[in-house]
Amino acid sequence: MNVSAHELGLGGLDSLADVDALCLFVGEDDRPLPGTAGYVDWRLCGTLSRVLQSGFFVGAQDDSLLLPTDGRFSVPRVFVMGLGRRRGLDSSSLGEALASAGKVLTRAKVESVALEVPGQEALDESVRLSALQERFLPAFHGRKVAVLADKELARRLSGRKG
């Protein structure tokens, strides 16, 4: 499986090529939306915020949502996965969220995905990288993963084995 790192932000999102889905992680307590979810919401003119305000999707653990991008990104669809409470995110709950996302994406027959590994503000980079490698990658059966990463996680990804 091909795993690559891309910068966080609109530039990183715009640089994605040959990716058929974007996977976002949103917590119940994520208001305003942080990171990639915030950039995507901005580019989608507040669509994700409106869905959250309606209560249809709240970011609870095992909550999931599929949104079209309507051409606002090169990626045609966005899978939004609930994290539960982000303030309670630890290595175990991160691993569960990533494994669940991998399974959902595989069932949806996603071949290539871009995602930001949650927990940048709360968890060590080694914990996040380990969760990606040990929980997401084995659960996702596609061919390509583009990780939207801060500089430290990108450095660790480029040095990973396997």
N, C-alpha and C positions, 0 to 999 in steps of 0.2 A: 504494500500500500504506500502510495506517495503522500508524505506529510510535509507541508511547507508552512513557513511563517510569513505573515503580512502585518504591516503596521496597523495599529488601532486608529480609528478615525475614518472620515469620509474618503480620504485618499486610499486607505487600505481597502475599503469596501469597493471603491471604483476600480481598483487594480485586479479584482478577482476575475479570472477568465476560466471558462469551462467548468463552472461550479453551478450545479442545478438546484442547490438549496442553501439557505442560511439558517443556522440554528441559534436562537437567542435564549438566554436564561433570564427569567424575571422573577424576583422575589415578591412575596406579599407586601413587604415593607419598602419596596423600591419606588419611591415617589420623591422627586422626579426620577425618571428612568436613567440609570447610570450607563456609562460605557457605550458599547455597540448598540444596545437596545435604544439608547437615547438618540444616537445618530440615525438609526433606522426610522425611529418614530418621527424625527424631524423631517427626513427625506420623504416619508409617507404622509406628511402634512397632519400629524397627530392621530393617525388611524389607531395605533396601538394604545395611546392614551385614552381615546374614546371607548375602545373595547374594555379597558380596565375600569373606567368610570361607570360603564353600564353594568358591571358585575358579571358579564358573560364569562370572562376570564379574569382571575384575580391573582394568579401567580402561586397558588397553593401547590404543595408537593403533588406530583403526578397530574397536574393540570396541563393541558396542551391546547394549542391553537395553531391553525394554518392560515396564513395570509398571502394573497397574491401581491406582487410588487408593482403590477401594472406598468412595467417598463421604467420605473424610477431607479432601478438598479439593473445590472446585467444578470443578476440572479433572479429567476422567475418566481420563487416562492420562499416564504419565511415560516419556519417552524418555531413557535414560541413555547418553551417548556417552563413550567412552574418550579421554583426552587424551594418553596416554603418561605420561612423567615430568613432573609439573608444574614441578619445579625446573629443567627444561630448556626450559620454555615461552618461545618468542620470537615475534616478529611472524609469521614464516613458519609455524611449527607452529600458532599460534593461527588464522591464516587457513585452513590446511588443515582443522583441526578444525571451524571454523564452516562452511566450504563443504561438508564431508562431512555435517554435521548438516542443513544446508539441503536437501541431496539426499535424505537418508533421510526427512526429514519430508515432502517433496514426494511421494516414492514411496508413502508411507503415506497420502497424500491429506489431510494436516493442513491445515486452512484458517486456523487461528489458533493461535499458539504464544506461550508466555512462556518467557524464558530469561535467565540471568545470563551476561554475557560474561566468560569466565575471564581471569585474569591481573591482577586488581586489585592484588595485592601485588608483582608483578614488572614490569608493563608500564605505560607512560605511558597516560593516558586517551586521548590522541589516537591512539595505536596501536590501542587496543581499539575505539574508535569507527570508525576506518578499516577494521579487519578486519570489523566488523559491516556497514558500508555496502558495502564492496567485495567481500566474500567470502560472507557469509551471505545478505544481502538478494537478490542476484542468483540465488542457488541455491535459495532458498525461494520457491515460487510461490503461497503462500497470500495471504490478504487482510489479515491483522492480525498484528503482532508487538508483544508487551508485554515490554519490557526491564526486568528487575529490576536496579536500578542504585543505586550510591552517589550522593551528592549531586553530585559533580563530573561524572560521566558523564551523569547526568540533566540537568544544566544544559547540557552540550554537545549532548545529544540534542534538547532543546527548541529549540536555536538552529540545528539542522541544516537544510540546504537540500535539497529533493527528497525 
